[in-house]
Amino acid sequence: MRFAEKIIALRDCRTAAMRSPAASDAGAMLEYKKQMAAETEFVGPYPEEITQTVEDIAKYLSDCAESRNTVQISVFVEGHIVGNASIAPITDRIKLRHRSGFGIAVLKEFWGLGIGWQLTEASISSASAMGYEMIDLSMMEGNTAAGCLYEKAGFKEYGRVEHGFKMKSGRYGTEVLMVKYL
């Protein structure tokens, strides 16, 4: 699914473009993913685990744009991707195809500007438009800003997985599971 471009206002009085990234944005997406992974432990991958090529990402973004049940939404400031969110199916199996998974990340320099909220609202709206009935997400305990954002958007915690995350240092983090019913 393609998310049509929308100009959004940031809290620092700048504007940004929010839209689905195209295959031509693959280089910018790779740069964003590597920077995002280096900035916080609250996202899944470490920087060295991002092994996709620009070509891999271009193909994935093209596939998403043509998909009936997946959407990528990015925020662009001065041509750079500074935040991204996705809605994707948990699986295509009949019993679970009413559920979607949600992922979101914003570059640290852009925290607190309302980008996370804009991406979350757009993702929820897109999930509903694609016919999903639920949105699942998981986050690491201690990510209080994200937790507040999700609760404000109507997500409810439904469980925790102790030791759900294990850092390179050997330290464990608790995975918090949340859901929003549409």
C-alpha positions in Angstrom: 0.0 0.0 0.0 1.2 3.5 -0.7 0.7 6.3 1.8 0.2 9.5 -0.1 2.4 12.4 0.7 1.3 14.7 3.5 3.1 17.8 4.8 3.3 17.8 8.6 4.3 20.5 11.0 7.0 19.7 13.5 7.1 21.2 17.0 10.2 23.2 16.1 8.3 25.1 13.5 9.8 23.1 10.5 7.7 21.1 8.1 8.4 17.6 6.9 7.0 15.3 4.2 5.4 12.1 5.3 4.9 9.5 2.6 5.7 5.9 1.6 9.3 5.7 0.6 9.9 4.7 -3.1 12.5 2.4 -4.5 14.5 5.5 -5.4 14.7 6.2 -1.6 16.5 3.0 -0.9 19.9 4.6 -0.3 18.3 7.1 2.2 16.5 4.2 3.9 19.7 2.2 4.3 21.5 5.3 5.8 18.5 5.9 8.1 18.4 2.2 9.3 22.1 2.2 10.1 22.0 5.5 12.0 18.9 4.4 13.9 20.4 1.1 14.9 23.5 2.9 16.2 21.6 5.5 18.3 19.5 3.4 20.6 19.2 -0.1 22.1 15.4 0.2 21.9 15.3 -1.0 18.3 15.8 -4.6 17.2 19.0 -4.7 15.2 22.5 -3.7 16.0 24.2 -1.7 13.2 26.3 -4.6 12.0 23.1 -6.7 11.6 21.8 -4.4 8.9 23.3 -6.3 5.9 20.8 -5.4 3.2 22.1 -3.7 0.1 20.5 -0.7 -1.6 19.1 -3.1 -4.2 17.6 -5.3 -1.5 15.8 -2.3 0.1 14.7 -1.0 -3.3 13.0 -4.3 -4.0 11.4 -4.4 -0.6 10.1 -0.9 -0.9 8.6 -1.6 -4.3 7.0 -4.8 -3.0 5.5 -2.8 -0.1 4.1 -0.1 -2.4 2.3 -2.8 -4.4 1.1 -4.8 -1.4 -2.5 -4.9 -0.2 -1.6 -5.6 3.4 1.8 -3.8 4.1 2.7 -0.2 4.3 5.9 1.7 5.0 5.6 5.4 6.0 8.6 7.6 6.3 9.1 11.2 7.4 11.6 13.2 5.3 13.3 16.4 6.5 15.5 18.1 3.9 15.5 14.9 1.8 16.7 12.7 4.7 14.6 10.0 6.3 14.3 10.8 10.0 11.6 8.4 11.0 9.8 5.4 9.7 6.8 3.2 10.6 5.4 0.0 9.2 2.3 -2.0 9.3 2.6 -5.6 8.1 0.7 -8.8 8.5 1.5 -11.2 11.4 0.9 -13.9 8.8 -1.4 -14.6 5.9 -2.9 -17.6 7.5 -6.7 -17.3 7.7 -6.9 -17.4 11.5 -4.4 -14.6 12.0 -4.8 -12.4 9.0 -6.9 -9.9 10.9 -3.8 -9.0 12.9 -1.0 -6.6 11.9 2.4 -5.9 13.4 3.6 -2.3 14.0 7.2 -1.0 14.1 8.4 2.5 14.4 11.6 4.4 15.0 12.7 8.1 14.9 16.3 9.3 14.8 17.4 10.7 18.1 18.0 14.2 16.8 14.2 14.4 16.0 12.8 13.0 19.2 10.2 15.2 20.8 9.1 16.9 17.6 5.8 15.0 17.2 7.1 12.7 14.4 6.3 9.5 16.4 2.8 10.6 17.0 2.2 11.6 13.3 3.7 8.2 12.2 1.6 6.3 14.7 -1.7 8.0 13.7 -0.9 7.4 10.0 -0.1 3.8 10.7 -3.3 3.2 12.6 -5.3 4.8 9.8 -3.5 2.7 7.2 -4.1 -0.5 9.2 -7.8 0.2 9.4 -7.9 1.0 5.6 -6.2 -2.3 4.9 -8.9 -4.2 6.9 -6.9 -5.1 9.9 -8.8 -5.5 13.2 -5.8 -5.5 15.6 -2.3 -4.0 15.7 0.3 -5.8 17.8 3.6 -4.3 18.9 6.4 -5.2 21.2 8.8 -2.8 22.9 11.6 -3.0 25.5 10.7 -2.2 29.0 12.3 1.2 30.0 11.4 2.9 26.7 9.1 5.2 28.5 8.7 7.7 25.7 7.5 5.0 23.3 5.2 3.5 26.0 3.5 6.8 26.6 3.1 7.3 22.9 1.5 3.9 22.4 -0.8 4.3 25.4 -1.9 7.8 24.1 -2.7 6.1 20.8 -4.9 3.5 22.5 -2.6 0.5 22.8 -2.9 -1.7 25.9 -0.3 -3.9 27.5 -1.3 -7.6 27.4 1.9 -9.3 28.5 5.6 -9.4 29.3 8.4 -11.7 28.3 11.2 -11.6 30.9 14.6 -11.8 29.2 12.8 -11.2 25.9 15.8 -9.2 24.7 19.5 -10.0 25.2 22.1 -7.3 24.6 25.6 -7.9 23.4 26.8 -7.0 26.9 24.8 -10.0 28.2 22.3 -7.8 29.9 18.6 -8.8 29.5 15.6 -6.6 28.8 11.9 -7.4 29.3 9.7 -7.4 26.2 6.4 -5.6 26.7 3.6 -6.8 24.4 0.8 -4.3 23.4 -2.3 -4.4 21.3 -4.7 -1.9 19.8 -8.2 -3.1 18.6 -9.5 -1.2 15.6 
